[in-house]
């Protein structure tokens, strides 16, 4: 691993190899790597915060990767530098993941003004890699002014990704009907925009009908911001239809929230919640690493599983072993 000084200089110079190595460093679970990563992030912090941070989610098959590939290519052609943090689903049994996003984003993967980093979700809430926030900061310091975070979209809560981005885009399939009944209310409540994808050719009429249904659904929900009413649009990532309008609405959202001070306040609140999230992760790691806890856990779990020990009592005993 390169020294922190070398990584710092390389990132500020926009060197992709330095960025990739730095991401690997922050994703490492080794204690010495964690210390180096924190040093690097602290030094780079003044060079972060200016990028557009956009989360994109949707069920498998909705066309997330195709839409991101097309939208990202539009943005690089317009002079932006785009980083895509694409989170792959990790196996709950083996922890393995496919990490195949580069093959699904053919144009962006060959674009010198784009950077794609697939990362395993590792079972974290919302399908977001544990170090996605840190990776986002590294990309911003390296000069990328648009960060697109693609979530797994397989049913977990998407709150985690929505709480680290400025704008949360939810992609939907055309043909609302019964599908509308299966949409989680929580996802709609945190959406900044709904985009019905695959609206090209024969799918156009179904997409428009679905958009009407989604607009009706959005009207009965309380918007997450008093300053923004989430629009519902129809797009086609495949034929590059409606994506310019999507980007314009993303820009309108940032302008409106910046004018009334909500944008910076939201980012500050996100930073505090990020601190608490990392603290919780660190405490859990400490608990699992405690030898007394490790020795006691098998019998405690067995007792809870077999119904001979109340879960609350088991928790008290574990907390006692930690001196809590």
PLY file of the C-alpha trace (Angstrom):
ply
format ascii 1.0
element vertex 324
property float x
property float y
property float z
element edge 323
property int vertex1
property int vertex2
end_header
0.00 0.00 0.00
1.28 3.46 -0.92
1.96 6.02 1.81
-0.76 8.46 2.84
1.29 11.32 1.38
1.48 9.61 -2.01
-2.24 8.80 -2.01
-3.13 12.35 -0.97
-1.03 13.91 -3.74
-2.28 11.39 -6.28
-5.96 12.00 -5.51
-5.62 15.78 -5.71
-3.85 15.29 -9.04
-6.83 13.27 -10.25
-4.87 10.03 -10.68
-7.28 7.11 -11.00
-4.80 4.57 -9.64
-4.38 6.62 -6.45
-8.16 6.91 -6.11
-8.63 3.15 -6.53
-5.91 2.38 -3.96
-7.40 4.88 -1.52
-10.84 3.29 -1.80
-9.28 -0.10 -1.12
-7.61 1.43 1.94
-10.84 2.82 3.42
-12.65 -0.46 2.75
-10.02 -2.47 4.64
-10.95 -3.77 8.09
-7.35 -3.89 9.32
-6.62 -1.56 12.24
-3.47 -0.07 10.69
-5.32 0.59 7.43
-8.18 2.22 9.33
-5.77 4.66 10.97
-4.19 5.51 7.61
-7.62 5.92 6.02
-8.77 8.31 8.75
-5.60 10.37 8.29
-6.15 10.53 4.54
-9.84 11.44 4.85
-9.10 14.18 7.38
-6.51 15.75 5.09
-8.82 15.55 2.07
-11.92 16.89 3.82
-11.34 20.53 2.74
-11.40 19.36 -0.89
-14.83 17.67 -0.63
-18.45 18.74 -0.54
-18.94 20.42 -3.92
-20.24 17.47 -5.93
-23.84 16.60 -6.74
-24.60 13.45 -4.73
-27.41 11.44 -6.27
-28.82 8.11 -5.13
-30.62 5.89 -7.62
-32.67 2.86 -6.69
-35.29 0.54 -8.15
-36.24 -3.11 -8.27
-34.04 -5.53 -10.27
-34.90 -5.29 -13.95
-36.04 -1.68 -13.81
-32.99 -0.59 -15.82
-30.82 1.14 -13.22
-27.48 0.34 -14.82
-28.69 1.25 -18.34
-30.15 4.53 -17.09
-26.99 5.40 -15.16
-24.83 4.54 -18.17
-26.85 6.88 -20.40
-27.30 9.67 -17.86
-23.63 9.54 -16.90
-22.57 9.69 -20.54
-24.82 12.72 -21.09
-23.15 14.44 -18.16
-19.57 13.71 -19.26
-20.42 15.02 -22.72
-21.62 18.21 -21.01
-18.27 18.58 -19.26
-18.93 16.88 -15.92
-16.75 14.24 -14.27
-18.92 11.39 -13.07
-18.21 8.75 -10.42
-20.55 5.77 -10.09
-20.55 3.87 -6.82
-22.43 0.74 -7.78
-23.23 -1.53 -4.87
-23.47 -5.26 -5.63
-25.55 -7.62 -3.53
-23.39 -9.80 -1.30
-24.35 -13.37 -0.59
-25.77 -13.74 2.92
-24.07 -17.13 3.15
-20.65 -16.56 1.59
-20.31 -12.79 1.50
-19.38 -13.02 -2.19
-20.71 -10.66 -4.84
-20.73 -10.44 -8.62
-19.22 -6.98 -9.05
-20.27 -6.86 -12.68
-21.42 -3.26 -13.03
-18.61 -2.32 -15.41
-19.96 -4.83 -17.92
-23.46 -3.33 -17.57
-22.21 0.25 -18.11
-20.27 -0.17 -21.32
-20.10 3.51 -22.35
-19.14 4.91 -18.96
-16.56 2.20 -18.29
-14.65 3.39 -21.38
-15.12 7.10 -20.61
-11.99 8.85 -19.31
-14.19 11.36 -17.46
-16.02 8.64 -15.56
-15.02 6.31 -12.74
-17.00 3.20 -11.78
-16.39 1.49 -8.48
-18.44 -1.64 -7.77
-18.46 -2.53 -4.10
-20.07 -5.45 -2.23
-22.96 -4.44 0.02
-21.75 -6.88 2.71
-25.23 -7.09 4.13
-25.43 -3.44 5.17
-28.79 -1.72 5.44
-30.14 -0.43 2.16
-27.62 -2.38 0.10
-25.03 0.33 0.59
-21.41 -0.66 1.05
-20.19 0.13 4.56
-17.65 2.62 3.24
-19.73 4.28 0.54
-19.64 7.67 2.29
-15.85 7.64 2.52
-15.56 6.53 -1.09
-17.83 9.40 -2.10
-15.54 11.89 -0.37
-12.46 10.43 -2.06
-14.12 10.78 -5.48
-15.03 14.39 -4.76
-11.45 15.19 -3.72
-10.26 13.60 -6.98
-12.32 16.11 -8.97
-15.53 14.23 -9.73
-18.41 16.70 -9.52
-21.27 14.22 -9.91
-21.51 11.14 -7.68
-24.13 8.53 -8.61
-24.81 5.87 -5.96
-26.69 2.85 -7.30
-28.33 0.71 -4.62
-29.19 -2.97 -4.84
-32.93 -2.41 -4.81
-33.92 -5.88 -3.60
-36.31 -4.91 -0.85
-34.16 -3.60 2.00
-34.76 -0.16 3.41
-33.23 2.47 1.14
-33.04 4.99 3.97
-29.28 4.60 4.29
-28.47 5.79 0.78
-31.08 8.55 0.89
-29.36 9.85 4.01
-25.99 10.28 2.32
-27.03 11.95 -0.94
-28.56 15.27 -1.95
-31.16 13.81 -4.30
-32.83 10.39 -4.23
-34.22 9.10 -7.53
-36.53 6.08 -7.56
-36.94 4.24 -10.86
-40.21 2.41 -11.50
-41.42 0.00 -14.14
-44.36 0.88 -16.42
-47.71 -0.75 -15.68
-48.54 0.36 -12.14
-51.73 -1.59 -11.37
-51.01 -4.40 -8.94
-47.37 -3.37 -8.80
-48.40 -0.10 -7.13
-49.83 -2.08 -4.25
-46.44 -3.64 -3.62
-44.49 -0.37 -3.42
-43.17 0.29 0.02
-44.57 3.51 1.40
-41.20 4.23 2.99
-39.42 4.35 -0.37
-41.88 6.86 -1.79
-41.60 9.02 1.31
-37.86 9.49 0.86
-37.94 9.94 -2.93
-37.09 13.30 -4.47
-38.33 12.13 -7.87
-40.09 9.12 -9.38
-39.05 8.17 -12.92
-41.03 5.52 -14.78
-38.45 3.85 -17.02
-38.80 1.89 -20.28
-41.19 4.47 -21.73
-39.99 3.92 -25.30
-42.17 2.68 -28.17
-44.91 0.27 -27.05
-44.09 0.95 -23.41
-44.95 4.66 -23.69
-48.68 4.38 -22.98
-48.16 2.02 -20.04
-45.48 4.30 -18.62
-47.77 7.35 -18.82
-50.57 5.41 -17.11
-48.17 4.30 -14.39
-46.98 7.88 -13.89
-50.58 8.97 -13.25
-50.91 6.26 -10.58
-47.64 7.24 -8.92
-48.59 10.93 -8.89
-51.82 10.02 -7.12
-49.86 7.97 -4.60
-47.39 10.79 -3.98
-50.20 13.28 -3.30
-51.34 11.40 -0.22
-47.84 11.31 1.27
-46.13 14.08 3.17
-43.06 15.32 1.21
-39.76 14.99 3.09
-39.06 18.66 2.32
-41.47 21.56 2.66
-39.62 23.23 -0.20
-39.87 20.47 -2.82
-42.71 18.42 -4.27
-41.29 15.22 -5.84
-42.13 15.16 -9.57
-43.10 12.03 -11.46
-41.68 11.70 -14.99
-41.41 9.09 -17.72
-38.01 8.20 -19.19
-36.15 5.66 -21.26
-32.59 4.97 -20.25
-32.26 2.72 -23.29
-32.98 5.38 -25.94
-31.94 8.44 -23.88
-35.43 9.86 -23.54
-36.32 12.31 -20.77
-32.94 12.19 -19.03
-32.15 15.84 -19.74
-35.37 16.72 -17.93
-34.34 14.51 -15.00
-31.02 16.34 -14.69
-32.73 19.73 -14.91
-35.01 18.78 -12.02
-32.00 17.64 -10.00
-30.41 21.04 -10.59
-33.70 22.82 -9.74
-33.88 20.87 -6.48
-30.37 21.93 -5.45
-31.02 25.57 -6.38
-34.30 25.77 -4.46
-32.95 24.10 -1.33
-29.76 26.18 -1.43
-31.71 29.43 -1.66
-33.64 28.71 1.53
-30.72 27.20 3.46
-32.14 23.67 3.57
-29.36 22.18 1.45
-26.48 22.94 3.81
-28.56 22.14 6.89
-29.38 18.71 5.42
-25.72 17.98 4.74
-24.72 19.01 8.26
-27.40 16.75 9.75
-26.23 13.88 7.52
-22.68 14.29 8.83
-23.83 14.00 12.44
-25.90 10.89 11.69
-22.89 9.45 9.85
-20.82 9.95 13.02
-23.34 8.01 15.10
-23.57 5.26 12.49
-19.81 4.77 12.51
-19.78 4.79 16.31
-22.40 2.05 16.40
-20.37 -0.02 13.93
-17.22 0.47 15.99
-18.98 -0.55 19.22
-20.35 -3.68 17.55
-16.86 -4.59 16.32
-15.51 -4.11 19.85
-18.24 -6.29 21.29
-17.59 -9.14 18.88
-13.84 -8.92 19.48
-14.20 -9.17 23.27
-12.92 -12.63 24.33
-15.30 -12.89 27.30
-18.29 -12.11 25.07
-17.11 -14.57 22.41
-16.83 -17.32 25.02
-20.28 -16.65 26.46
-22.23 -16.08 23.24
-22.74 -19.74 22.17
-24.50 -20.72 25.42
-26.47 -17.47 25.53
-27.65 -17.89 21.94
-28.62 -21.51 22.64
-30.63 -20.46 25.68
-32.48 -17.76 23.74
-33.07 -20.10 20.79
-34.46 -22.88 22.98
-36.58 -20.56 25.06
-34.83 -21.21 28.37
-33.32 -17.73 28.60
-35.15 -14.43 27.96
-33.45 -12.31 25.31
-33.41 -9.35 27.71
-31.47 -11.38 30.27
-28.95 -12.45 27.61
-28.45 -8.82 26.61
-27.88 -7.82 30.24
-25.25 -10.52 30.65
-23.43 -9.48 27.46
-23.54 -5.83 28.53
-22.15 -6.85 31.91
-19.23 -8.60 30.27
-18.51 -5.36 28.41
-18.68 -3.39 31.64
-21.84 -1.56 30.56
0 1
1 2
2 3
3 4
4 5
5 6
6 7
7 8
8 9
9 10
10 11
11 12
12 13
13 14
14 15
15 16
16 17
17 18
18 19
19 20
20 21
21 22
22 23
23 24
24 25
25 26
26 27
27 28
28 29
29 30
30 31
31 32
32 33
33 34
34 35
35 36
36 37
37 38
38 39
39 40
40 41
41 42
42 43
43 44
44 45
45 46
46 47
47 48
48 49
49 50
50 51
51 52
52 53
53 54
54 55
55 56
56 57
57 58
58 59
59 60
60 61
61 62
62 63
63 64
64 65
65 66
66 67
67 68
68 69
69 70
70 71
71 72
72 73
73 74
74 75
75 76
76 77
77 78
78 79
79 80
80 81
81 82
82 83
83 84
84 85
85 86
86 87
87 88
88 89
89 90
90 91
91 92
92 93
93 94
94 95
95 96
96 97
97 98
98 99
99 100
100 101
101 102
102 103
103 104
104 105
105 106
106 107
107 108
108 109
109 110
110 111
111 112
112 113
113 114
114 115
115 116
116 117
117 118
118 119
119 120
120 121
121 122
122 123
123 124
124 125
125 126
126 127
127 128
128 129
129 130
130 131
131 132
132 133
133 134
134 135
135 136
136 137
137 138
138 139
139 140
140 141
141 142
142 143
143 144
144 145
145 146
146 147
147 148
148 149
149 150
150 151
151 152
152 153
153 154
154 155
155 156
156 157
157 158
158 159
159 160
160 161
161 162
162 163
163 164
164 165
165 166
166 167
167 168
168 169
169 170
170 171
171 172
172 173
173 174
174 175
175 176
176 177
177 178
178 179
179 180
180 181
181 182
182 183
183 184
184 185
185 186
186 187
187 188
188 189
189 190
190 191
191 192
192 193
193 194
194 195
195 196
196 197
197 198
198 199
199 200
200 201
201 202
202 203
203 204
204 205
205 206
206 207
207 208
208 209
209 210
210 211
211 212
212 213
213 214
214 215
215 216
216 217
217 218
218 219
219 220
220 221
221 222
222 223
223 224
224 225
225 226
226 227
227 228
228 229
229 230
230 231
231 232
232 233
233 234
234 235
235 236
236 237
237 238
238 239
239 240
240 241
241 242
242 243
243 244
244 245
245 246
246 247
247 248
248 249
249 250
250 251
251 252
252 253
253 254
254 255
255 256
256 257
257 258
258 259
259 260
260 261
261 262
262 263
263 264
264 265
265 266
266 267
267 268
268 269
269 270
270 271
271 272
272 273
273 274
274 275
275 276
276 277
277 278
278 279
279 280
280 281
281 282
282 283
283 284
284 285
285 286
286 287
287 288
288 289
289 290
290 291
291 292
292 293
293 294
294 295
295 296
296 297
297 298
298 299
299 300
300 301
301 302
302 303
303 304
304 305
305 306
306 307
307 308
308 309
309 310
310 311
311 312
312 313
313 314
314 315
315 316
316 317
317 318
318 319
319 320
320 321
321 322
322 323
